[in-house]
Amino acid sequence: MITRIAVLGSTDFIERLKQLEEELPTIRLDYYIYNSPIEAIDIVPNITPCDAVFFSGSLPYLYTKERREQLPVPTHYLKQDGTAIATTLLSTCYSNFIPIQEISIDLIEPQLVHGLLQDVGQSEQHPYMMIIDPTFNLQEVVAFHSKLQENGQSSLAITSIHAVYQELRVNNISVIPMIDPKSSIIKGIEETKSMALLAKSQSAKIAVGYIQLMNDSTISDEVLKKISSSIHASVVKSEDYFYTLFSTQGAVQKALENNTINTWLNLVSSPLKVAFGFGKTVTEATKNAKDALPYVAENTAYLITDNKELLGPYPNNQKQVQLKTNDPVLAQLAKETTLSPANLSKIMQFSRSHKSTEFTAYDLEIYLQVSRRTTERILKKLVNHGYAHIIGEEMTYQQGRPRAVYEINFPTYV
């Protein structure tokens, strides 16, 4: 099967890549040329259907962040790494016999040069360097190289930006482009292909959905057809007020990202609950959908993935809760405290989002949206096994008992 990849790059990069096509027999490359990396912003919306998009550098990749995230396919870029810098400097020294201290270079990560020179025992000498980022000014970069050569401080400019290379040549400044090693280019394209294949395999997984109507209502055949067609699903009517949808993970994910649930709510006059489950088999997806249903409130939707992640509520705020854990520390914690992975995941999210490491039972109660009794039972289990400590008390009111102040004592950033 051929993987189709759209490539955005400068003329020189595209010409170089065309010479490597024979080494990529299972990949079809569609080329989109820009003169300056910022032009990639306008190119992205005009890319024809493909399996993935590859950018020739980090600048066009960063410039297009907003539009990239709207693409339905994976994106990747060629990173400027130590291999590219080492290849370029080695070529310069052998071909031009120019000392390292007489070179000017613009690049994204200057520390790569420092590290490389330290590795070869040349840390005392280094080139003139200019950091470039998405906010760079083309003329400032051109001026950086030009002034150094005009002042006799530099003999050669190395640039990471094709537009800078072109302007310096017009101005008769000695310049070469940063060399992208053949191995790095092929590796980047192969990585992009792997991302495309993974995305396809993920999107093809089975998705099962449940629609449960409140008040024993029904959905008309016309509305049911609109709902099912929005996720390319087949429908089984279990009861008058309960429907099962069979679709694919990709179709459901796209629908959730596009807030299609809102459309469903507007189509159906009666309140409803929606639950989805992903899985490698119909049995697994069905079980996950059933497990998601108890979490669903009126006019919302929840999803349990094949990795046992609980996502929702849709179409509003989305939280992610782990319903299983493979981490040995957390597995031991769950075993000792008898707390479910879902509750542990929620506590970890609370810890990461809470502005202070200190909190009260009330703070946790509000976040978990459970009763005070349930919250205190959870905290008691954590305290009894040393996974939380009472570090003080607070009294924000005149009567009653003071509130205990707690701290979590287990890793929550995993």
Backbone torsions as a table, in degrees:
resi	resn	phi	psi	omega
1	MET	NA	131.9	-179.6
2	ILE	-84.0	132.9	174.8
3	THR	-99.8	126.6	-175.8
4	ARG	-98.8	121.0	-176.8
5	ILE	-122.3	127.6	173.8
6	ALA	-85.9	130.3	-177.6
7	VAL	-116.6	125.8	176.6
8	LEU	-108.5	123.2	-177.9
9	GLY	-166.5	176.2	176.9
10	SER	-75.1	168.5	-180.0
11	THR	-58.3	-45.7	-178.6
12	ASP	-63.0	-42.7	-179.2
13	PHE	-64.8	-43.0	-179.3
14	ILE	-63.3	-42.5	179.4
15	GLU	-63.2	-39.2	178.7
16	ARG	-64.8	-43.3	-178.2
17	LEU	-66.1	-34.6	178.9
18	LYS	-60.7	-31.3	178.8
19	GLN	-71.8	-15.4	-178.0
20	LEU	-102.0	1.1	-175.0
21	GLU	-57.4	-35.7	-178.5
22	GLU	-63.1	-23.9	179.6
23	GLU	-88.2	4.5	179.0
24	LEU	-128.2	62.5	-170.8
25	PRO	-66.1	-22.8	-177.7
26	THR	-98.5	12.8	-176.7
27	ILE	-127.0	133.5	172.8
28	ARG	-105.2	127.5	-177.7
29	LEU	-107.1	127.0	174.2
30	ASP	-106.9	127.2	-170.3
31	TYR	-102.0	139.1	175.9
32	TYR	-132.8	115.2	-172.5
33	ILE	-99.9	136.9	172.4
34	TYR	-125.1	156.7	175.3
35	ASN	-89.3	-32.3	177.8
36	SER	-133.3	142.9	-177.2
37	PRO	-53.5	-31.8	-177.1
38	ILE	-67.5	-20.3	177.7
39	GLU	-66.3	-17.0	179.0
40	ALA	-60.6	-26.7	179.6
41	ILE	-57.8	-42.1	-178.9
42	ASP	-83.4	-18.3	-179.7
43	ILE	-77.8	-40.0	-173.7
44	VAL	-52.1	-45.7	-179.6
45	PRO	-64.7	-16.6	-177.1
46	ASN	-100.7	7.5	178.0
47	ILE	-69.7	130.9	178.0
48	THR	-77.6	163.6	-175.8
49	PRO	-50.1	132.9	-178.8
50	CYS	-152.7	176.7	179.9
51	ASP	-93.8	-21.8	-179.8
52	ALA	-166.9	164.5	179.3
53	VAL	-124.8	134.9	-178.8
54	PHE	-122.2	128.7	178.4
55	PHE	-103.6	142.7	-175.4
56	SER	-76.3	-5.0	177.9
57	GLY	-166.4	173.3	-176.4
58	SER	-74.6	-28.3	-178.7
59	LEU	-63.8	-53.6	177.1
60	PRO	-61.8	-31.3	178.2
61	TYR	-64.2	-44.4	-179.6
62	LEU	-72.3	-39.3	179.5
63	TYR	-58.3	-36.3	-171.9
64	THR	-95.0	15.7	-173.9
65	LYS	-48.6	-51.4	-176.0
66	GLU	-61.5	-43.0	-178.0
67	ARG	-80.1	-30.6	176.3
68	ARG	-60.2	-42.0	-175.3
69	GLU	-68.0	-12.3	176.7
70	GLN	-90.6	-9.6	-179.6
71	LEU	-73.0	143.6	179.9
72	PRO	-85.8	5.5	-177.4
73	VAL	-124.5	159.6	179.5
74	PRO	-66.4	153.8	175.7
75	THR	-128.6	150.5	-178.7
76	HIS	-149.9	167.6	179.7
77	TYR	-147.2	159.5	178.8
78	LEU	-82.7	113.9	-177.5
79	LYS	-81.5	139.9	175.4
80	GLN	-82.3	103.4	-173.7
81	ASP	-113.7	-175.7	-179.5
82	GLY	-61.5	-30.7	179.7
83	THR	-64.4	-43.2	179.9
84	ALA	-63.5	-44.0	-178.7
85	ILE	-67.7	-44.1	-179.9
86	ALA	-62.8	-42.2	179.3
87	THR	-62.4	-43.3	-178.4
88	THR	-66.3	-46.9	-179.2
89	LEU	-66.2	-38.5	178.8
90	LEU	-64.3	-43.9	178.9
91	SER	-62.4	-39.7	-179.0
92	THR	-64.8	-46.7	-177.4
93	CYS	-65.5	-38.3	-176.7
94	TYR	-82.1	-34.9	-175.5
95	SER	-87.0	-36.7	-173.9
96	ASN	-109.8	-11.1	179.5
97	PHE	53.1	42.2	-178.9
98	ILE	-102.5	127.7	178.1
99	PRO	-60.5	149.3	-175.9
100	ILE	-58.8	-34.2	-177.1
101	GLN	-76.1	-5.3	177.4
102	GLU	-105.9	19.6	-179.5
103	ILE	-113.0	138.1	170.5
104	SER	-109.9	141.8	-174.2
105	ILE	-146.0	135.5	172.0
106	ASP	-109.0	134.9	-176.8
107	LEU	-160.3	168.3	-174.2
108	ILE	-82.1	-39.4	-176.5
109	GLU	-125.9	89.6	180.0
110	PRO	-59.6	-26.1	-178.8
111	GLN	-62.0	-22.4	176.8
112	LEU	-65.0	-37.5	178.3
113	VAL	-67.9	-46.7	179.5
114	HIS	-57.7	-44.7	-179.6
115	GLY	-64.5	-40.9	179.9
116	LEU	-63.5	-45.4	-179.1
117	LEU	-66.9	-35.2	176.1
118	GLN	-64.3	-39.6	-178.4
119	ASP	-63.6	-30.0	-178.4
120	VAL	-103.1	13.0	175.6
121	GLY	72.6	30.1	-179.0
122	GLN	-122.0	37.1	-174.5
123	SER	-70.4	-16.2	-177.9
124	GLU	-79.2	-21.8	179.9
125	GLN	-118.6	140.2	179.8
126	HIS	-153.0	159.1	-179.4
127	PRO	-78.5	168.9	169.6
128	TYR	-74.7	129.4	-174.4
129	MET	-126.5	145.0	175.2
130	MET	-130.3	128.8	178.9
131	ILE	-80.4	133.5	173.6
132	ILE	-116.4	146.5	178.3
133	ASP	-147.3	-178.4	-177.1
134	PRO	-60.2	-15.8	-179.0
135	THR	-96.4	7.8	-173.6
136	PHE	-64.1	151.1	176.4
137	ASN	-104.0	122.6	-175.6
138	LEU	-55.1	-44.3	-176.9
139	GLN	-69.4	-30.0	176.8
140	GLU	-66.1	-38.8	178.5
141	VAL	-68.6	-41.7	178.0
142	VAL	-61.5	-43.4	-179.1
143	ALA	-65.7	-36.0	179.3
144	PHE	-57.2	-50.6	-179.1
145	HIS	-70.7	-42.1	-175.4
146	SER	-62.9	-47.1	-176.6
147	LYS	-63.8	-38.6	-179.9
148	LEU	-63.4	-39.9	179.1
149	GLN	-75.4	-37.8	179.4
150	GLU	-65.2	-31.2	179.3
151	ASN	-86.5	-0.3	179.2
152	GLY	77.4	10.9	-179.6
153	GLN	-83.7	-27.7	-178.0
154	SER	-126.4	148.3	178.1
155	SER	-109.8	-17.3	-176.5
156	LEU	-151.0	138.5	175.5
157	ALA	-105.7	138.3	172.6
158	ILE	-118.4	123.3	-177.1
159	THR	-122.4	146.7	177.5
160	SER	-93.7	-2.8	-172.8
161	ILE	-117.5	121.1	-175.7
162	HIS	-61.9	-38.7	-179.4
163	ALA	-64.5	-35.2	176.7
164	VAL	-67.7	-42.0	178.8
165	TYR	-58.3	-44.6	-178.8
166	GLN	-64.9	-44.3	-177.0
167	GLU	-69.3	-37.8	178.6
168	LEU	-64.8	-37.4	178.2
169	ARG	-65.8	-40.5	177.4
170	VAL	-60.8	-34.5	-178.9
171	ASN	-87.5	9.7	178.3
172	ASN	61.1	34.2	174.5
173	ILE	-93.9	132.7	179.9
174	SER	-67.1	117.3	-172.6
175	VAL	-150.2	147.4	170.8
176	ILE	-133.6	152.2	177.1
177	PRO	-81.3	154.8	172.6
178	MET	-60.3	134.4	-178.4
179	ILE	-86.2	125.2	172.4
180	ASP	-93.0	109.8	-177.4
181	PRO	-58.5	143.7	178.3
182	LYS	-53.4	-43.1	-177.4
183	SER	-63.4	-37.1	-179.6
184	SER	-69.8	-39.2	179.8
185	ILE	-64.6	-49.4	-179.3
186	ILE	-62.3	-41.2	178.3
187	LYS	-61.3	-42.9	179.9
188	GLY	-62.8	-41.7	178.8
189	ILE	-66.8	-42.0	179.6
190	GLU	-64.5	-39.1	177.1
191	GLU	-63.3	-38.5	178.2
192	THR	-64.5	-40.6	177.2
193	LYS	-61.8	-43.5	179.8
194	SER	-61.3	-39.7	178.0
195	MET	-63.8	-38.6	179.4
196	ALA	-66.4	-43.7	-179.9
197	LEU	-65.9	-38.9	178.1
198	LEU	-64.1	-43.7	179.8
199	ALA	-61.7	-39.4	178.7
200	LYS	-65.6	-43.5	-179.0
201	SER	-65.7	-37.3	178.6
202	GLN	-67.3	-44.4	-176.2
203	SER	-69.4	-21.8	-179.4
204	ALA	-84.3	-7.5	178.5
205	LYS	-62.8	158.2	-175.1
206	ILE	-77.9	141.5	174.3
207	ALA	-127.3	132.2	175.9
208	VAL	-118.1	134.5	179.7
209	GLY	-125.7	149.6	175.4
210	TYR	-119.5	134.1	170.1
211	ILE	-117.1	118.3	-179.8
212	GLN	-115.9	118.8	179.7
213	LEU	-88.6	144.5	176.6
214	MET	-87.9	163.7	175.5
215	ASN	61.8	26.4	177.2
216	ASP	52.9	40.1	-179.1
217	SER	-88.3	179.1	177.2
218	THR	-132.6	165.8	175.9
219	ILE	-112.7	132.5	179.4
220	SER	-65.8	155.9	-179.7
221	ASP	-60.4	-35.9	-179.4
222	GLU	-65.4	-45.2	179.9
223	VAL	-68.4	-39.6	179.7
224	LEU	-61.6	-36.8	178.4
225	LYS	-66.3	-40.5	179.0
226	LYS	-64.8	-40.7	-179.5
227	ILE	-65.7	-48.9	-177.0
228	SER	-66.0	-37.4	-179.3
229	SER	-69.3	-24.8	-179.9
230	SER	-68.6	-19.5	176.2
231	ILE	-126.1	18.2	177.5
232	HIS	51.8	49.4	-173.4
233	ALA	-110.5	154.6	166.3
234	SER	-98.3	151.6	-172.4
235	VAL	-122.5	138.6	172.1
236	VAL	-120.7	126.0	-179.5
237	LYS	-92.7	103.9	-176.7
238	SER	-76.8	-48.4	177.8
239	GLU	-139.1	176.6	-179.3
240	ASP	-59.8	-30.9	-175.8
241	TYR	-117.4	20.3	-178.2
242	PHE	-141.2	127.2	-176.4
243	TYR	-130.9	142.8	178.2
244	THR	-114.2	131.2	-179.9
245	LEU	-112.1	137.3	176.9
246	PHE	-118.0	118.7	-175.8
247	SER	-145.6	-159.3	177.2
248	THR	-118.0	157.9	-179.2
249	GLN	-59.0	-43.0	-178.2
250	GLY	-60.7	-43.8	-178.9
251	ALA	-65.2	-41.0	-179.5
252	VAL	-69.4	-43.7	179.1
253	GLN	-59.1	-43.6	179.6
254	LYS	-62.5	-40.7	-179.9
255	ALA	-64.6	-41.3	179.9
256	LEU	-67.6	-40.8	179.2
257	GLU	-64.8	-31.6	-178.2
258	ASN	-92.7	11.3	179.4
259	ASN	56.8	38.4	177.7
260	THR	-63.7	-25.7	178.1
261	ILE	-57.9	-35.7	176.9
262	ASN	-59.0	-41.3	179.0
263	THR	-63.1	-42.5	178.5
264	TRP	-59.6	-43.8	-178.5
265	LEU	-62.1	-35.3	179.4
266	ASN	-75.4	-25.8	-179.9
267	LEU	-77.6	-31.1	-175.2
268	VAL	-103.3	125.9	-177.0
269	SER	-74.6	-27.3	-178.4
270	SER	-90.2	148.1	173.9
271	PRO	-58.6	148.2	-178.9
272	LEU	-145.7	164.1	174.6
273	LYS	-121.1	141.5	-179.9
274	VAL	-128.8	131.1	177.8
275	ALA	-133.4	138.1	177.7
276	PHE	-123.4	152.0	173.5
277	GLY	-137.6	136.9	175.0
278	PHE	-104.4	153.0	177.4
279	GLY	-173.1	164.7	178.2
280	LYS	-78.4	-20.0	177.7
281	THR	-130.8	164.0	177.2
282	VAL	-62.2	-38.2	-179.8
283	THR	-62.0	-46.1	-179.3
284	GLU	-65.9	-43.5	-179.9
285	ALA	-64.8	-39.3	179.0
286	THR	-63.8	-43.9	179.3
287	LYS	-62.3	-42.0	180.0
288	ASN	-65.7	-37.0	177.2
289	ALA	-65.6	-41.2	177.5
290	LYS	-63.8	-38.8	179.7
291	ASP	-69.3	-27.2	-179.6
292	ALA	-77.6	-28.0	-173.2
293	LEU	-57.5	-41.8	-179.3
294	PRO	-63.1	-20.4	179.9
295	TYR	-80.8	-15.0	-169.8
296	VAL	-81.1	128.4	172.4
297	ALA	-95.2	174.1	-177.6
298	GLU	-60.1	133.5	178.4
299	ASN	59.9	37.3	173.9
300	THR	-136.7	173.9	178.6
301	ALA	-139.2	147.3	174.6
302	TYR	-131.0	156.3	-180.0
303	LEU	-134.5	136.2	169.7
304	ILE	-114.6	121.8	-178.0
305	THR	-81.2	175.5	178.1
306	ASP	-71.4	-12.0	174.0
307	ASN	-94.5	11.9	179.4
308	LYS	63.5	36.6	171.9
309	GLU	-95.7	128.9	177.7
310	LEU	-94.2	117.3	-178.7
311	LEU	-114.4	136.5	178.6
312	GLY	149.0	-174.5	-3.3
313	PRO	-80.3	140.8	170.9
314	TYR	-93.4	152.3	4.4
315	PRO	-93.2	12.3	-175.9
316	ASN	-95.9	-131.8	-178.9
317	ASN	-64.2	142.6	-177.5
318	GLN	-116.8	123.7	175.4
319	LYS	-115.6	158.3	179.6
320	GLN	-121.6	123.4	-177.9
321	VAL	-124.3	128.3	178.1
322	GLN	-81.8	125.1	178.5
323	LEU	-97.2	0.0	172.6
324	LYS	-148.8	161.0	179.1
325	THR	-137.5	136.8	176.2
326	ASN	-106.3	-4.9	179.9
327	ASP	-74.4	125.5	-176.7
328	PRO	-57.8	-39.2	-179.1
329	VAL	-64.4	-46.4	-179.3
330	LEU	-70.8	-33.6	176.7
331	ALA	-62.7	-41.3	177.7
332	GLN	-66.6	-39.6	178.5
333	LEU	-61.9	-44.4	179.8
334	ALA	-63.8	-39.0	-179.8
335	LYS	-65.9	-44.1	-177.3
336	GLU	-69.9	-41.5	-174.4
337	THR	-91.5	-12.5	-174.7
338	THR	61.0	21.2	174.1
339	LEU	-82.9	143.5	-179.2
340	SER	-73.6	154.3	174.9
341	PRO	-55.9	-32.9	179.1
342	ALA	-63.5	-46.3	179.8
343	ASN	-66.1	-39.8	178.0
344	LEU	-63.1	-40.7	179.1
345	SER	-62.8	-41.3	179.4
346	LYS	-65.6	-40.1	178.9
347	ILE	-64.7	-39.8	178.0
348	MET	-64.3	-41.0	177.6
349	GLN	-65.0	-39.3	176.8
350	PHE	-60.3	-44.9	-178.9
351	SER	-62.6	-40.3	-178.4
352	ARG	-70.9	-31.9	-175.2
353	SER	-93.6	-19.8	-178.3
354	HIS	-70.2	136.9	-173.5
355	LYS	-70.7	-18.7	-179.5
356	SER	-128.6	154.3	175.5
357	THR	-73.5	-16.3	178.6
358	GLU	-94.9	144.6	179.8
359	PHE	-157.1	164.9	177.0
360	THR	-112.7	169.1	176.7
361	ALA	-60.3	-33.5	179.3
362	TYR	-64.7	-42.5	178.1
363	ASP	-57.6	-46.2	-178.9
364	LEU	-68.7	-38.0	179.0
365	GLU	-59.4	-45.2	-179.8
366	ILE	-63.2	-41.5	-178.2
367	TYR	-68.3	-45.7	-177.1
368	LEU	-75.6	-20.4	-177.2
369	GLN	57.1	47.7	175.8
370	VAL	-126.4	177.9	-177.9
371	SER	-73.2	161.2	176.4
372	ARG	-60.6	-38.8	-178.4
373	ARG	-62.0	-44.1	179.0
374	THR	-64.0	-42.2	179.4
375	THR	-61.3	-46.1	-178.6
376	GLU	-65.7	-32.0	178.0
377	ARG	-68.1	-40.2	177.7
378	ILE	-63.7	-46.5	-178.8
379	LEU	-64.5	-37.8	179.3
380	LYS	-61.8	-41.2	179.0
381	LYS	-64.3	-41.2	179.8
382	LEU	-67.1	-43.1	-179.8
383	VAL	-65.8	-43.8	-177.3
384	ASN	-61.2	-27.4	-178.5
385	HIS	-106.7	11.8	174.3
386	GLY	78.9	12.8	-180.0
387	TYR	-92.1	-3.1	172.4
388	ALA	-150.3	151.4	180.0
389	HIS	-127.3	145.3	169.0
390	ILE	-87.6	117.7	-174.5
391	ILE	-109.2	-2.2	179.6
392	GLY	170.6	-168.4	179.5
393	GLU	-137.5	156.6	173.0
394	GLU	-134.0	147.6	-178.9
395	MET	-132.1	93.2	-176.2
396	THR	-97.2	6.0	179.8
397	TYR	-140.7	166.8	-170.5
398	GLN	-83.3	-27.3	-176.3
399	GLN	-121.1	164.2	178.4
400	GLY	90.5	-179.5	-179.3
401	ARG	-83.3	148.0	176.6
402	PRO	-68.2	154.5	178.9
403	ARG	-87.6	139.8	174.5
404	ALA	-74.9	143.8	176.4
405	VAL	-109.0	129.5	-172.7
406	TYR	-114.2	161.5	168.1
407	GLU	-135.1	140.4	176.1
408	ILE	-77.4	141.8	-178.2
409	ASN	-127.5	42.3	172.5
410	PHE	-148.9	156.8	-175.0
411	PRO	-65.3	128.8	180.0
412	THR	-116.6	5.6	-179.0
413	TYR	-100.3	7.0	-178.7
414	VAL	-76.7	NA	NA
